[in-house]
Amino acid sequence: MKSDLLDKASEIVTDPLVLVNLVSQRVRQLNSGRSPLIATRPSMGVADIALTEIIEGKIKLVHKEAP
């Protein structure tokens, strides 16, 4: 995982725990066969892909209200 991507993504999702959970969930999806939402390079790991998707606005955090 590249630190510059992490820094940029943390400006978008400011809570570190939420960012970790969001990236983890997307990494699981990518590893299970979901297609990336961005153009990728062979050198990119799945965490880099997930972070780039967040940075580019392809993945957004949805707030749900408690019932």
N, C-alpha and C positions, 0 to 999 in steps of 0.2 A: 504494500500500500504506500502510495506516495504522499509525503507530508504536505505538499502544496495543495493536493486535492482535498486532503482532510481539512486544511485551514480554510479553503474556499467553501467547502460544504458546511463547516461549523459557523460560517457567517449566515448561512441560510437557515439551518436548524441549530439554534443557539444552545439548546439543552443537550449536553454530551450524552446522557443516557438515552434520550430519544433518538439521537443520531446513530448511536451504536445499534439500537434495536431496529431502526429503519434499514441500515446497511445490512445487518445480519439477516433480516427477513428477505431482502432483495437478493443477497448472495445465495440463500437457500433456493429461491425461485430460479435463479440462473443455473445453479448446479443441478436442478431437477429437470432442466430442459427448456425453460422459458427463453425466448429470444431477447437479446439486448435491444434497448430502445434507442441506442446511439450507434454510430459507426465505430467499430472497434479495430484495434491493431493487435497482432499476435502477441506483442509484449505486455498487453494489459491483463492483469489478473481480474478475477470476478469482483473483488472489493473496489478496485479502481474503476471498473465499469459502473458499479452501483453508485459510487461517489460522483462520477461524471454525470450520471443520469440525474442525480439530485441537483448538481450545479447547473445543468442545462434546463432544469425545470420539467424534466420528463417524469419525475416522481415527486409528488407533493404530499405533505403530511395533512391528513384529514382529521380534524378535531371532532370527536363525538361527545355529545352531551350525555351525562349519566341519566338513566331512566328514572 
